[in-house]
C-alpha cells in the first residue's frame, strides 16, 4: 500500500467514526428530555422536620434534611404570610442555616420550603419551635442545677460553694454548703525568691469569686459550635501546648486568663478572670448555650499542670452532675475539637450516676445574700444587619464613632471588612468541620479609646473583652510614648519591662508596628517560644518564677487594680496607663492601623482560632496597613526574627 492509499483509508475510517459519534450525540440529545424528570427527582430537596432547630440567641433557623444545593433559597410562611429573613447558607447537602429570623414570628409554627437552583422545591414542612424563653435559665432551673451539684458533692464528701451564671455571666445564684471554706488559695505552688515577685501565687480569695469565675468560663468559652470548660482553659493557657510536653510552644490562648477582669471597662464580670481550675462547665438548655456552673471547695484555685494524669476532682464531678439535663450537645463538646493534631479535653469525669437531690429549701447550706437565686437576665446584645452583614452588637460600642484620625464610616468599614472575611474563613475550633469562623472585632483609637465593636452572630463571648485588649495592645506598643508610659506607671514598677525590651532592641518609641503576635512572642517564659532552657522574653518572668498566675507584664500591669477590686475598693480601670483600661492581651489577633505612615489606631479580633484571628485582623485592616519597613517582622531579637501575623493554610471554607 502506497502512502496515498494509506491516507485515503484513514480518511474513510475517520469519516465512519465521525458518523457514528454524531449518531451517539444525537441519541443523547433525544434522550435528554426523558432524563430531565429523573434528574429533577434526584435533586429535589427534602426537610427532616424533627432535626430542624432554632437558635434564639443567634436568631438562626437550622434546617436539616437532604438534597440541598447551593445557592438554595428558603421560603418561610406564617399565619400572616411570608416571613422575612437574612442570609441563607447551604452547609452541604444536609444542612441550611437561615440568619436573622425573629423568634416572635415562629412561635405559632411556620411552613418551610427549600428551593434548589433550577426550581426544584421540597414539600412544605410545618415546623414548631419552643419560644425564646425556653432557651434561658429560670430560677427553678437554677435551683435544680444547684441541688444536683450539692447531692454529688455530699456523696463525695465535698463541702463546696456553687455558682450559676447565665449566658452573659450574670450571676443567677451562689449556694454555700454547710462547712464549705470561705476562702481559697490561688496558685500552682510556685515559690519566688521575693514574695512580691510571685504575682497572684499564694493570694487568698473568696471561694465564691472562684466559683463565679469557673462558671463564667464555661459560659464564655462556649458557643453553638463548641463547648469548653475550665479544664479546657487550663489546657490552652500554659507555657507548653499540650501542657507538660517540653519544647512545644505556649498554649494558643496563652494569657486569656487575665480577661473579663472586674476592674475593666468592656466586660468586667468575672472576679478572677477566666479560670483554668477544673470545676467549671457550660450549661445548655434545649441545645442552646444558656450559662455555666462553677464549683469551688478544695481550697485551691489553680489549674491542671498534667492532663495525662486523668485526675477526677470532686469539684468537677459535682459540676458535671449539676449540669445533668443542661449539658452541652455531645457533638460540640471540647473533646471533639482537634487543633494541630491535639485533642482538647472537656472533663475527665464522665457523668456520675444520678443521685436523689433534696428539695432546694432542704439543702444543707444557704444562698449567698449577695447573689440570690433568679432567672437569666435580659441580654445587652442585639442582632443587627449592617450593609448585608449579620452580627451582634452592644449599644455601648456600636454604632461606630470617629476617633482622632479615623472617621466613623472608616471604623464601620474596618469592622465589616473583618466580618466579611470571617464568613469565608474556616474556623479552627468549631463543629461541624468547615464552619465559618465566628469572631468579635474591635477598632480602637491611638489612645485606646474604643471606636466600635462588631461580633458575628455566634462569636464566643470571651472574645468581646479580648478583642479590645488585643487592639489596645497593638495601639499602645506601636505608639511613640509606650516606653515612657511604662517607665512612669505604677511608681516605676513597670520600668523593668521597658528596659528589658530596649536591651533587646525594641525601643517602644513608635518606630515599629507591633502586632499581638509579636507581643506574645516577647511575653513567653522561653525566647523564642518553644525552645526550653532559653531566657525569658523581655515582657515575661523567668521560668523559675513563671506561672499562669504570674506571667510578667500582663499581670503586673493589672495586679494593683485587681487587688483593690477584690478588697471591695472602687476601681474604674485595670491599669494606670491610659488606653489599657482592661489590660493587655498576649496571644495573636491584632494589627496596628496606619495612614500615610502615621499610626491611627488598631484592630483586634478574637474568636475561633488564633491564626484565623490574625487573618481576619489583617484583612479587616485592609487600606490601613503598616508600612512594610515598620512591621515587627523586620526586627531581630537575639538573632531571631519577630513575627507579625500568621495565616492558616488554605483558610477559606
C-alpha positions as CSV (number, residue, x, y, z in Angstrom):
1,X,0.0,0.0,0.0
2,X,1.5,3.3,-1.0
3,X,1.3,6.5,1.0
4,X,-1.6,7.9,-0.9
5,X,-3.7,4.8,-0.4
6,X,-3.0,4.7,3.3
7,X,-4.1,8.3,3.7
8,X,-7.4,7.6,1.8
9,X,-8.1,4.5,4.1
10,X,-7.6,6.7,7.2
11,X,-9.9,9.3,5.9
12,X,-12.6,6.6,5.3
13,X,-12.2,5.2,8.8
14,X,-12.3,8.7,10.4
15,X,-15.4,9.5,8.3
16,X,-17.2,6.5,9.6
17,X,-16.1,7.2,13.1
18,X,-17.5,10.8,12.8
19,X,-20.8,9.5,11.6
20,X,-21.0,7.0,14.5
21,X,-20.2,9.8,17.0
22,X,-22.8,12.1,15.5
23,X,-25.4,9.4,15.9
24,X,-24.5,8.8,19.5
25,X,-24.6,12.5,20.3
26,X,-28.0,12.8,18.5
27,X,-29.4,9.9,20.6
28,X,-28.1,11.7,23.7
29,X,-29.9,14.9,22.9
30,X,-33.1,12.9,22.0
31,X,-32.9,11.2,25.4
32,X,-32.2,14.4,27.3
33,X,-35.9,15.3,27.7
34,X,-36.7,11.9,29.2
35,X,-33.7,12.3,31.7
36,X,-34.8,15.7,32.9
37,X,-37.6,14.5,35.2
38,X,-35.2,11.8,36.6
39,X,-32.5,14.5,37.3
40,X,-35.1,16.7,38.9
41,X,-36.3,13.9,41.1
42,X,-32.9,13.1,42.5
43,X,-32.2,16.8,43.1
44,X,-35.4,17.5,44.9
45,X,-34.6,18.6,48.4
46,X,-36.3,17.1,51.5
47,X,-36.7,18.5,55.0
48,X,-36.4,16.4,58.2
49,X,-38.8,18.3,60.5
50,X,-37.6,16.5,63.7
51,X,-34.0,17.6,63.1
52,X,-34.6,21.3,62.5
53,X,-33.9,23.7,65.2
54,X,-34.0,27.4,66.1
55,X,-31.2,29.3,67.9
56,X,-33.0,32.1,69.7
57,X,-29.8,33.8,70.8
58,X,-28.3,33.9,67.3
59,X,-31.7,34.4,65.6
60,X,-30.8,31.5,63.3
61,X,-33.1,28.8,61.8
62,X,-31.3,25.5,61.2
63,X,-32.9,23.3,58.5
64,X,-31.8,19.7,58.2
65,X,-32.7,17.2,55.5
66,X,-31.1,16.1,52.3
67,X,-30.5,17.1,48.7
68,X,-29.8,20.7,49.4
69,X,-27.8,22.5,46.6
70,X,-26.1,25.9,46.8
71,X,-27.3,28.5,46.3
72,X,-30.7,27.3,47.5
73,X,-33.4,29.7,48.7
74,X,-35.8,29.3,51.6
75,X,-39.4,30.3,51.9
76,X,-40.8,30.7,55.4
77,X,-44.5,31.3,55.7
78,X,-46.5,32.1,58.8
79,X,-50.2,32.7,59.5
80,X,-49.9,36.2,58.1
81,X,-47.8,35.4,55.1
82,X,-44.2,35.2,54.1
83,X,-41.7,35.9,56.9
84,X,-38.6,37.9,56.1
85,X,-35.1,36.6,57.0
86,X,-31.4,37.2,56.4
87,X,-28.7,35.3,54.6
88,X,-29.2,31.7,53.6
89,X,-26.1,29.5,54.0
90,X,-26.1,26.0,52.5
91,X,-23.7,23.8,54.6
92,X,-23.5,20.8,52.4
93,X,-26.4,18.6,51.1
94,X,-28.0,18.1,54.6
95,X,-27.9,21.5,56.4
96,X,-29.0,25.0,55.8
97,X,-28.7,28.0,58.2
98,X,-31.0,30.9,57.8
99,X,-29.9,34.1,59.5
100,X,-31.9,36.9,61.2
101,X,-35.1,35.0,61.8
102,X,-37.4,36.6,64.5
103,X,-38.5,34.3,67.4
104,X,-41.8,36.1,67.6
105,X,-42.7,35.1,64.1
106,X,-42.0,31.4,64.7
107,X,-44.0,31.0,67.8
108,X,-47.2,29.8,66.2
109,X,-45.5,27.5,63.7
110,X,-44.3,28.1,60.1
111,X,-44.3,26.3,56.8
112,X,-40.8,26.0,55.4
113,X,-39.8,25.2,51.8
114,X,-36.3,24.8,50.4
115,X,-35.9,25.7,46.7
116,X,-32.8,24.4,44.9
117,X,-31.3,26.2,41.9
118,X,-33.4,25.4,38.9
119,X,-36.6,25.5,40.8
120,X,-36.7,22.0,42.4
121,X,-38.6,22.5,45.7
122,X,-39.1,20.4,48.8
123,X,-42.6,19.8,50.0
124,X,-43.6,22.5,52.5
125,X,-43.0,21.2,56.1
126,X,-44.7,22.6,59.1
127,X,-42.2,23.4,61.9
128,X,-42.9,24.4,65.5
129,X,-40.2,25.8,67.8
130,X,-40.0,26.5,71.5
131,X,-40.3,30.1,72.5
132,X,-37.0,32.0,73.0
133,X,-37.7,31.9,76.8
134,X,-37.3,28.1,76.7
135,X,-33.5,28.6,76.0
136,X,-32.9,30.7,79.1
137,X,-32.4,29.5,82.7
138,X,-35.3,30.1,85.1
139,X,-35.0,30.4,88.8
140,X,-36.4,26.9,89.0
141,X,-33.7,25.7,86.7
142,X,-31.0,27.3,88.8
143,X,-32.3,25.6,92.0
144,X,-32.4,22.2,90.2
145,X,-28.8,22.6,89.0
146,X,-27.6,23.6,92.4
147,X,-29.5,20.7,94.1
148,X,-28.0,18.2,91.7
149,X,-24.5,19.5,92.3
150,X,-25.0,19.5,96.1
151,X,-26.1,15.9,96.0
152,X,-23.0,14.8,94.2
153,X,-20.7,16.9,96.4
154,X,-22.2,15.4,99.5
155,X,-21.7,11.9,98.1
156,X,-18.0,12.7,97.6
157,X,-17.5,14.4,101.0
158,X,-17.0,17.8,99.5
159,X,-18.3,21.0,101.1
160,X,-18.4,23.5,98.3
161,X,-19.6,26.8,97.0
162,X,-21.6,26.5,93.8
163,X,-22.3,29.4,91.4
164,X,-24.6,29.6,88.4
165,X,-24.4,32.2,85.7
166,X,-26.4,32.9,82.6
167,X,-25.0,33.1,79.1
168,X,-23.6,36.6,79.7
169,X,-22.2,35.7,83.1
170,X,-24.8,37.5,85.2
171,X,-24.8,35.6,88.5
172,X,-28.0,33.7,89.0
173,X,-27.3,32.3,92.4
174,X,-24.4,31.3,94.7
175,X,-25.0,28.5,97.2
176,X,-22.6,27.7,100.1
177,X,-22.9,24.3,101.5
178,X,-22.6,23.9,105.3
179,X,-18.9,23.8,106.2
180,X,-17.6,25.0,102.9
181,X,-14.4,27.0,103.1
182,X,-15.0,30.8,102.7
183,X,-11.5,31.3,101.1
184,X,-9.4,29.5,98.5
185,X,-5.7,29.8,97.7
186,X,-4.6,31.0,94.3
187,X,-1.7,29.4,92.5
188,X,0.3,26.4,91.4
189,X,2.6,26.2,94.4
190,X,5.3,28.3,92.7
191,X,7.8,29.8,95.1
192,X,9.7,33.0,94.4
193,X,12.8,34.5,95.9
194,X,10.8,37.6,96.7
195,X,7.1,37.0,97.5
196,X,6.3,40.4,95.9
197,X,7.6,38.9,92.6
198,X,5.1,36.0,92.6
199,X,2.1,37.7,91.1
200,X,-1.1,36.1,92.4
201,X,0.6,33.0,93.6
202,X,-0.4,32.4,97.3
203,X,-3.2,35.0,97.3
204,X,-6.3,34.1,99.3
205,X,-9.6,35.0,97.7
206,X,-13.2,34.4,98.5
207,X,-14.4,30.9,97.4
208,X,-17.5,32.4,95.8
209,X,-15.3,34.5,93.5
210,X,-13.5,31.4,92.3
211,X,-16.8,29.6,91.7
212,X,-18.2,32.5,89.7
213,X,-15.1,32.7,87.5
214,X,-15.3,29.0,86.9
215,X,-19.0,29.2,85.9
216,X,-18.3,32.3,83.7
217,X,-15.5,30.4,81.9
218,X,-17.8,27.6,80.9
219,X,-20.3,30.1,79.6
220,X,-17.9,32.5,77.8
221,X,-15.6,30.0,76.1
222,X,-18.6,28.1,74.6
223,X,-20.9,28.7,71.7
224,X,-23.3,26.8,69.4
225,X,-20.3,25.3,67.6
226,X,-18.0,24.3,70.6
227,X,-18.4,23.8,74.3
228,X,-15.4,24.3,76.6
229,X,-14.8,24.0,80.3
230,X,-12.4,25.4,82.8
231,X,-10.3,22.2,82.2
232,X,-10.2,23.1,78.5
233,X,-9.0,26.6,79.5
234,X,-6.2,25.1,81.6
235,X,-5.1,23.1,78.6
236,X,-4.6,26.2,76.4
237,X,-3.0,28.8,78.7
238,X,0.2,27.2,79.9
239,X,3.8,27.6,78.7
240,X,3.6,24.4,76.6
241,X,0.9,23.1,74.4
242,X,-0.1,20.4,75.3
243,X,0.9,21.1,78.9
244,X,3.8,19.1,80.2
245,X,5.4,18.4,76.8
246,X,8.7,20.2,76.6
247,X,10.0,22.0,73.5
248,X,6.5,23.0,72.4
249,X,5.1,26.5,72.1
250,X,2.8,28.1,74.6
251,X,-0.9,27.4,74.6
252,X,-2.9,29.0,71.8
253,X,-4.8,31.2,74.3
254,X,-1.8,32.0,76.5
255,X,-2.8,34.9,78.7
256,X,-6.5,34.7,78.2
257,X,-7.0,34.1,81.9
258,X,-6.4,37.8,82.5
259,X,-9.5,39.0,80.6
260,X,-13.1,39.8,81.7
261,X,-11.4,41.3,84.8
262,X,-13.7,43.2,87.3
263,X,-11.6,46.3,87.0
264,X,-12.0,46.6,83.3
265,X,-14.3,48.8,81.2
266,X,-15.5,46.4,78.5
267,X,-16.8,43.2,80.1
268,X,-15.9,43.4,83.8
269,X,-17.9,40.4,85.0
270,X,-15.5,37.7,86.3
271,X,-13.9,38.3,89.7
272,X,-10.7,36.4,88.9
273,X,-10.9,36.5,85.1
274,X,-11.2,33.3,83.1
275,X,-10.4,30.2,85.1
276,X,-8.2,27.2,84.4
277,X,-9.2,25.3,87.6
278,X,-11.3,22.2,86.8
279,X,-14.9,22.6,88.1
280,X,-16.4,25.0,85.6
281,X,-18.8,23.6,83.0
282,X,-21.1,25.2,80.4
283,X,-24.9,24.9,80.6
284,X,-27.1,24.4,77.6
285,X,-30.9,24.4,77.5
286,X,-32.7,22.7,74.7
287,X,-29.4,22.7,72.9
288,X,-28.7,26.4,73.2
289,X,-25.9,27.9,75.3
290,X,-27.6,29.2,78.5
291,X,-24.8,29.7,81.1
292,X,-22.4,27.9,83.3
293,X,-21.9,26.2,86.7
294,X,-18.8,26.6,88.8
295,X,-17.9,24.5,91.9
296,X,-15.1,25.5,94.4
297,X,-14.4,23.6,97.6
298,X,-11.0,22.0,97.7
299,X,-9.3,25.2,99.0
300,X,-7.0,25.6,95.9
301,X,-7.7,27.7,92.9
302,X,-5.1,26.5,90.4
303,X,-5.1,24.6,87.1
304,X,-4.2,21.1,85.8
305,X,-0.5,21.1,85.1
306,X,-0.5,17.5,83.8
307,X,-3.5,16.5,81.8
308,X,-2.1,13.0,81.3
309,X,-2.7,12.0,85.0
310,X,-6.5,11.8,84.3
311,X,-7.4,13.2,87.7
312,X,-11.1,13.4,88.5
313,X,-11.5,16.2,91.1
314,X,-14.7,16.1,93.1
315,X,-15.4,19.7,92.1
316,X,-15.6,18.7,88.5
317,X,-17.8,15.7,89.3
318,X,-20.2,18.0,91.2
319,X,-20.2,20.5,88.3
320,X,-20.9,17.7,85.7
321,X,-23.7,16.3,88.0
322,X,-25.2,19.8,88.3
323,X,-25.3,20.1,84.5
324,X,-27.5,17.0,84.1
325,X,-30.3,17.9,81.9
326,X,-28.4,21.0,80.8
327,X,-25.3,19.5,79.3
328,X,-23.6,20.6,76.1
329,X,-24.6,18.7,73.0
330,X,-22.1,15.8,72.7
331,X,-21.0,16.6,69.1
332,X,-19.6,20.1,70.2
333,X,-18.0,19.2,73.5
334,X,-14.4,20.2,73.7
335,X,-13.0,16.7,73.3
336,X,-14.4,16.7,69.8
337,X,-12.1,19.6,68.9
338,X,-8.7,18.9,67.5
339,X,-6.0,21.6,66.9
340,X,-2.7,20.8,65.3
341,X,-3.4,17.1,65.8
342,X,-4.1,17.6,69.6
343,X,-7.5,16.8,71.1
344,X,-8.8,19.3,73.6
345,X,-10.1,18.0,76.9
346,X,-13.7,18.6,78.1
347,X,-14.0,16.9,81.5
348,X,-12.2,14.0,83.0
349,X,-15.3,12.8,84.8
350,X,-18.0,11.1,82.9
351,X,-21.5,11.9,84.1
352,X,-21.8,10.2,87.5
353,X,-25.0,8.2,88.3
354,X,-28.0,10.4,89.1
355,X,-28.4,10.9,92.9
356,X,-31.6,11.8,94.7
357,X,-31.4,15.5,95.3
358,X,-33.1,17.1,98.2
359,X,-35.7,19.8,97.7
360,X,-33.9,23.1,97.4
361,X,-35.2,24.6,100.7
362,X,-33.9,21.5,102.5
363,X,-30.3,21.6,101.2
364,X,-27.6,21.7,103.8
365,X,-26.3,25.3,103.4
366,X,-27.7,28.6,102.2
367,X,-27.9,31.1,99.4
368,X,-25.3,33.9,99.4
369,X,-27.3,37.0,100.2
370,X,-25.3,39.0,97.7
371,X,-26.2,36.6,94.9
372,X,-29.8,35.4,95.4
373,X,-31.4,32.9,93.0
374,X,-33.0,34.4,90.0
375,X,-33.6,33.7,86.3
376,X,-31.5,34.7,83.3
377,X,-31.2,38.5,82.8
378,X,-32.1,40.3,79.6
379,X,-29.3,40.3,77.0
380,X,-27.3,43.5,76.5
381,X,-26.7,42.5,72.9
382,X,-28.9,42.9,69.8
383,X,-28.9,41.2,66.5
384,X,-28.3,43.6,63.6
385,X,-27.7,43.6,59.8
386,X,-25.3,46.3,58.5
387,X,-24.8,46.5,54.8
388,X,-25.9,43.0,54.4
389,X,-23.7,41.6,57.2
390,X,-25.4,39.9,60.1
391,X,-23.9,40.4,63.5
392,X,-24.4,41.1,67.2
393,X,-23.7,44.4,68.9
394,X,-23.8,46.2,72.2
395,X,-25.2,49.7,72.1
396,X,-22.3,50.8,74.3
397,X,-19.9,50.2,71.5
398,X,-22.0,50.4,68.3
399,X,-22.7,52.3,66.0
400,X,-19.1,53.2,65.3
401,X,-17.8,56.6,66.3
402,X,-15.0,58.7,64.9
403,X,-11.5,58.8,66.5
404,X,-8.7,61.3,66.4
405,X,-7.9,60.2,62.8
406,X,-10.4,57.6,61.7
407,X,-13.9,58.7,60.7
408,X,-17.0,56.8,61.9
409,X,-17.5,55.5,58.3
410,X,-13.9,54.2,58.2
411,X,-14.3,52.5,61.5
412,X,-17.5,50.7,60.3
413,X,-15.7,49.8,57.1
414,X,-12.9,48.2,59.1
415,X,-15.3,46.2,61.2
416,X,-17.3,45.0,58.3
417,X,-14.2,44.1,56.3
418,X,-13.3,41.9,59.2
419,X,-16.7,40.3,59.5
420,X,-16.9,39.5,55.7
421,X,-13.5,37.8,56.0
422,X,-14.8,35.8,58.9
423,X,-17.7,34.5,56.9
424,X,-15.4,32.9,54.3
425,X,-12.7,31.7,56.8
426,X,-12.8,28.2,58.1
427,X,-12.9,28.0,61.9
428,X,-10.3,26.2,63.9
429,X,-12.3,25.2,66.9
430,X,-15.9,24.9,65.7
431,X,-18.1,21.9,64.7
432,X,-19.1,20.9,62.2
433,X,-15.7,21.0,60.5
434,X,-15.7,23.6,57.7
435,X,-17.9,26.0,59.7
436,X,-17.2,29.7,59.3
437,X,-15.1,31.5,61.9
438,X,-17.2,33.4,64.5
439,X,-15.4,36.3,65.9
440,X,-15.5,39.6,67.8
441,X,-13.9,42.6,66.1
442,X,-12.8,45.9,67.7
443,X,-11.3,49.1,66.4
444,X,-9.6,51.5,68.8
445,X,-8.0,54.9,68.5
446,X,-4.3,55.6,69.0
447,X,-5.0,56.3,72.7
448,X,-7.0,53.0,73.1
449,X,-10.5,54.6,73.0
450,X,-13.0,52.1,71.6
451,X,-14.4,53.3,68.3
452,X,-16.6,50.3,67.6
453,X,-17.1,46.5,68.4
454,X,-18.9,44.2,66.0
455,X,-19.4,40.5,66.6
456,X,-20.6,37.8,64.2
457,X,-23.8,36.1,65.4
458,X,-22.3,33.2,67.4
459,X,-18.9,34.6,68.4
460,X,-17.9,33.3,71.8
461,X,-18.4,36.0,74.4
462,X,-14.9,35.8,76.0
463,X,-13.7,37.5,72.8
464,X,-15.8,40.6,73.4
465,X,-13.4,41.7,76.0
466,X,-10.3,40.1,74.4
467,X,-10.7,41.7,71.0
468,X,-10.4,45.1,72.7
469,X,-7.4,44.0,74.8
470,X,-5.7,42.9,71.6
471,X,-6.5,46.1,69.7
472,X,-5.3,48.3,72.6
473,X,-2.1,46.2,73.0
474,X,-1.2,46.8,69.4
475,X,-2.0,50.5,69.5
476,X,-0.1,51.0,72.8
477,X,3.1,49.2,71.8
478,X,3.2,50.9,68.4
479,X,2.8,54.5,69.7
480,X,5.7,56.8,70.3
481,X,5.1,57.1,74.1
482,X,4.9,53.4,75.1
483,X,8.3,53.1,76.7
484,X,7.9,56.4,78.6
485,X,4.5,55.4,79.9
486,X,5.8,52.0,81.1
487,X,8.6,53.7,82.9
488,X,6.4,56.0,84.9
489,X,3.4,53.7,85.6
490,X,2.9,52.0,88.9
491,X,5.5,54.2,90.5
492,X,8.2,52.9,88.2
493,X,7.4,49.2,88.9
494,X,6.9,48.5,85.2
495,X,10.1,50.3,84.0
496,X,12.0,47.0,84.1
497,X,9.9,45.7,81.2
498,X,10.7,48.8,79.0
499,X,14.4,48.5,79.9
500,X,14.4,44.8,79.1
501,X,12.8,45.5,75.7
502,X,15.3,48.2,75.0
503,X,18.2,45.8,75.7
504,X,16.7,43.6,73.0
505,X,16.4,46.4,70.5
506,X,12.7,47.0,71.0
507,X,12.6,50.7,71.7
508,X,8.8,51.2,72.0
509,X,9.1,54.7,70.6
510,X,6.8,54.4,67.6
511,X,9.4,53.3,65.2
512,X,8.0,49.7,64.9
513,X,4.5,48.5,64.2
514,X,4.0,45.7,66.8
515,X,1.2,43.2,66.4
516,X,-0.2,41.0,69.2
517,X,1.6,38.0,67.7
518,X,4.9,39.9,68.1
519,X,3.9,40.9,71.7
520,X,3.1,37.3,72.6
521,X,6.5,36.2,71.3
522,X,8.1,38.7,73.6
523,X,5.9,37.7,76.6
524,X,6.8,34.0,76.8
525,X,9.0,32.4,79.5
526,X,11.2,31.0,76.8
527,X,12.5,33.0,73.8
528,X,12.0,32.1,71.2
529,X,8.7,30.4,72.1
530,X,9.0,26.6,72.3
531,X,12.7,26.4,72.9
532,X,13.2,25.3,76.5
533,X,16.3,26.3,78.5
534,X,16.4,29.7,76.9
535,X,15.9,33.0,78.7
536,X,12.5,34.6,79.0
537,X,11.3,37.3,76.7
538,X,11.5,40.9,77.9
539,X,7.8,41.0,78.9
540,X,7.8,37.7,80.8
541,X,9.0,36.3,84.1
542,X,11.8,33.7,84.0
543,X,10.6,30.1,84.1
544,X,11.7,29.7,87.7
545,X,9.1,32.3,88.7
546,X,6.6,32.0,85.9
547,X,3.1,30.5,86.2
548,X,-0.2,31.4,84.6
549,X,-0.8,33.5,87.7
550,X,2.5,35.3,87.4
551,X,3.3,35.8,83.7
552,X,5.1,39.1,83.7
553,X,4.0,42.5,82.3
554,X,0.4,41.4,81.6
555,X,-0.3,40.5,85.3
556,X,1.9,43.2,86.8
557,X,0.1,45.9,84.8
558,X,-3.3,45.0,86.4
559,X,-2.2,43.5,89.8
560,X,-2.7,46.6,91.9
561,X,-6.1,47.4,90.5
562,X,-7.3,43.8,90.7
563,X,-6.3,43.6,94.4
564,X,-8.3,46.7,95.1
565,X,-11.4,45.3,93.5
566,X,-11.0,42.0,95.4
567,X,-10.8,44.1,98.6
568,X,-14.1,45.8,97.7
569,X,-12.4,49.1,96.9
570,X,-13.7,51.1,93.9
571,X,-11.7,50.9,90.7
572,X,-12.6,52.0,87.2
573,X,-9.6,50.9,85.3
574,X,-7.3,47.9,85.4
575,X,-4.2,50.0,84.5
576,X,-2.6,53.2,85.4
577,X,-1.6,53.5,81.7
578,X,-4.2,55.4,79.6
579,X,-5.7,53.3,76.9
580,X,-5.2,50.0,78.7
581,X,-8.3,50.1,80.9
582,X,-9.0,46.4,80.6
583,X,-5.3,45.3,80.4
584,X,-3.0,43.8,77.8
585,X,-3.6,40.6,75.9
586,X,-0.6,38.4,74.8
587,X,-1.9,36.0,72.2
588,X,-2.4,36.7,68.4
589,X,-5.1,38.6,66.7
590,X,-4.4,42.3,66.2
591,X,-2.5,44.7,63.9
592,X,-1.9,48.5,64.3
593,X,-3.5,50.7,61.6
594,X,-1.7,53.4,59.6
595,X,-2.5,56.2,57.2
596,X,0.4,57.6,55.2
597,X,2.9,56.1,57.6
598,X,1.2,57.5,60.7
599,X,-0.4,55.4,63.4
600,X,-4.2,56.0,63.5
601,X,-5.4,53.1,65.7
602,X,-5.6,49.3,65.8
603,X,-7.9,46.4,65.0
604,X,-8.3,43.4,67.3
605,X,-10.1,40.1,66.6
606,X,-10.9,37.2,69.0
607,X,-12.9,34.1,68.3
608,X,-12.5,30.7,66.6
609,X,-8.7,30.2,66.3
610,X,-5.6,32.5,66.7
611,X,-4.4,32.1,63.1
612,X,-7.9,32.9,62.0
613,X,-7.8,35.9,64.3
614,X,-4.6,37.1,62.6
615,X,-6.0,36.7,59.1
616,X,-9.3,38.5,59.9
617,X,-7.5,41.3,61.6
618,X,-5.1,41.8,58.7
619,X,-7.9,41.6,56.1
620,X,-10.1,43.8,58.3
621,X,-7.4,46.4,58.3
622,X,-7.0,46.5,54.6
623,X,-6.3,50.0,53.4
624,X,-4.7,50.9,56.7
625,X,-1.7,48.6,56.6
626,X,1.5,49.3,58.4
627,X,4.4,50.4,56.2
628,X,6.4,47.3,55.4
629,X,9.6,48.6,56.7
630,X,8.0,49.3,60.1
631,X,6.4,45.9,60.7
632,X,7.7,43.9,63.6
633,X,8.8,41.1,61.3
634,X,11.7,43.4,60.2
635,X,13.1,43.3,63.7
636,X,15.5,40.7,65.2
637,X,15.8,39.9,68.9
638,X,18.8,37.8,70.0
639,X,19.2,36.8,66.3
640,X,15.6,35.7,66.0
641,X,13.1,37.5,63.6
642,X,9.9,38.6,65.3
643,X,6.6,37.6,63.7
644,X,3.9,40.0,62.6
645,X,0.9,37.8,61.6
646,X,0.5,34.2,60.7
647,X,-2.3,32.9,58.5
648,X,-3.8,29.4,58.5
649,X,-3.1,27.2,55.5
650,X,-6.0,27.1,52.9
651,X,-8.1,29.3,55.2
652,X,-11.2,29.6,53.0
653,X,-14.2,27.3,53.6
